[in-house]
Amino acid sequence: MTELALLPREEAISKYNQQFDEDLVNDVREAVMERLSVLQGFENLQDNLIDEVIDTPGTYADYYNVGGGVPFGLSHGLGQLSLTRPGAEPSTHDNVLFVGASSRPGNGVPLVLIGAKLVAKRAIKKLQRKGSNIQ
């Protein structure tokens, strides 16, 4: 099971190049764990963690070149418009397809839904080529 806790912070987004300090990250992590531990099925979450990755607006900005450090899509700079966004199929992995605000055709609900439809069709074609009966 994978769980994601997204905690948007206006001041962090406006200063995305400044990483959260370790104390703030630890405080937020503890608060999330405490909150989740009261939910059914999550009582022993802390004891059962296998891997943990903590991202901040700054890490999103550094790793993914997203404006404002937000994980909701690439920025709207000239280098990230329309055709310059990553495509649905990476050249390095034949079994991976991307869809969402950071890939073509782009961000916004209508474009993401169009992208999802295109990726679904592409995935079906790939599976059919491998002998699947999927329609």
N, C-alpha and C positions, 0 to 999 in steps of 0.2 A: 504494500500500500504506500502511496506517495501522498504527502500532505504539503500544502503550500500556505503559508500565512503571509499575506501581503499587507503591509502597514504603510500606506502613503503618508508622507509628511511634507507639508507645503514648504517649510523652511529648508528641508533637505533637497527638495527638487530645485529650488532656486539657487542652491549652492552645491550642486552635484559633484563638483571637483573636490570638495572637502569630505573626506571619508569620515564616517562615524567613528568616534573613538571607542576603544575596547570596552570601557565601562558602560556606555550607552547600549552597545550591541549586546553585552551580557545582561543588562537590565531588561531589555526588550525580549530577549530569548527566554529569560526566567519567567516573565509575565505571560508569554505565549504558552510555555510549558504548563504553568500553573492553571491557566484558563482551560487548556485542552484536557488536562488530567481529570477534570470533573465530568467529562463526557463519557458516555458508555462506550467501551471498547478502547478508550485512550488512557485508562487509569494507570497503566504501567508504561506509558510511552517513553519516558526517559530511559527506563531500563532496557527497552527493546530497540533503541536506535542502532542502526547498523552504520549509517553514513549521514552526515549532516553538512549542508552547505549554507552559509549565510551570505546573502548578497545585500548590498546597500545601493542606493541610487548612484553612488560613486563607482561601485564595481560594474554596474550596468553601463555607465558612461565609458569606463575604461575598456571593458571587454567587448562591448557591442556597438560602440560609437552612437549611442542613442542620445538625442538632445534632452537635456534636463535629467538624464539618468533614469528615466522612467521606462519600465518594461513593456509599454503599450505600443511600441512601434518606433521605427527609425525617425530621425528628425527630418525636417523638411528643407534641409539645405540643398543646394543645387546638385551635390553629389549623391543625393539619396532620393531623387524623384523618379517616378515611373520606371523606365527601363533600366535605370542604374541600381534599382533594388535587387537583392538576390532573387534568383529564379526558384521555381518549385523543386528542381532536381539538382542536387549538388553533383559536381563532377567526380567526387571522391567515393560516393556510396550509392550503389545501384538500388539498395533496398530502403532508401529514405526519401520522403517527400516533405516539403515545407509548405505551410499555409499560415496566413495571419497577416497582421498589420505590417510586419517587417519584411515581407516578401511580396513579389509581384502577384496581383496587380496593385497592391498598396493598402493603405489604412482606411478606416471608416467602415462601418457595418456593410454597406452595399458591396464595396470592393472585396472585403474579406469573405463575404458569402459567395461572390463570383469565384474568388480564388479557391474556396472550399469545394465548389462544384467541379471546377477544372481539375483539382487534385484528386477528387473522388473518381472522376472518369479516367484519369491517368493511372490511378492505382488499380482499377478494374482491368484496364488493358494490360498492365504489367502482370497481374495475376492470371489472366487468360492466356498470355504467352507462356506462362509456366505450367499450363495444363489445368488450371482451376475452372470449374463450371460456373463460377460466379457470373451473374448477369448485371 
